[in-house]
Amino acid sequence: MRIRVIATGGTIDKVYFDAASAYEVGEPQVGPVFRESNVTFDFVVESVLQKDSLAMTDDDRALIRTRVEASPENLILITHGTDTMTATAAKLEGLKDKVIVFTGSMQPARFRNSDAVFNLGCAVGALQSLSPGIYIAMNGVVAPAHTVKKNRAQSRFEPKA
C-alpha cells in the first residue's frame, strides 16, 4: 500500500513563533507523525500549499485538484485547514477511481494535546477500507465530505442538519 499525502497547510502544520507571538503555517508534519508512529505502509508527502485554509483561493483549490488528478497513487490523504475543508472537497467532485480523505486538526500537530495523530490514524484506516470517493475524517468520524460541516463552537465536525 502506498499513500500520497497532499499537504496544504492549516492548523495541523502550524508552528509557534515566539518573536511574533503568533502561529504560522510551517512544514508538513504528517511525515514526522508517520515515522514516529512506525507505520508499515509506503507514503510520499507532497507539500502543495502552506496556507491557513481561510486564505485559500479558487486557484489554490484548482491546484489541489490538479495534484490529485496527477497522482499515480489511488489512495490520497489531504491535510487541510478545517475552516474550508468542505469547500475544497467540493472542488474535487467528479474524480474517479481514487479514495480521497481529508483530515486536519484543531490543535497543531507539534502540541502535546493535539488531535492530529488521532485524526491522521483515523484517515489512514479510512483510506484502506473505503470505496472511491471524497471523505472527511475528523473527531473519530469518517463521512462523505458533502454530508458534514464544521461546528466552530464545539470544535468538531458533525452531520449537516
Secondary structure by P-SEA (a helix, b strand, c coil): cbbbbbcccccccbbbbccccbbbbcccaaaaaaaaacccbbbbbbbccccccccccaaaaaaaaaaaaaccccbbbbbcccccaaaaaaaaccccccbbbbbcccccccccccaaaaaaaaaaaaaacccbbbbbbcccccccccccccccccccccccc
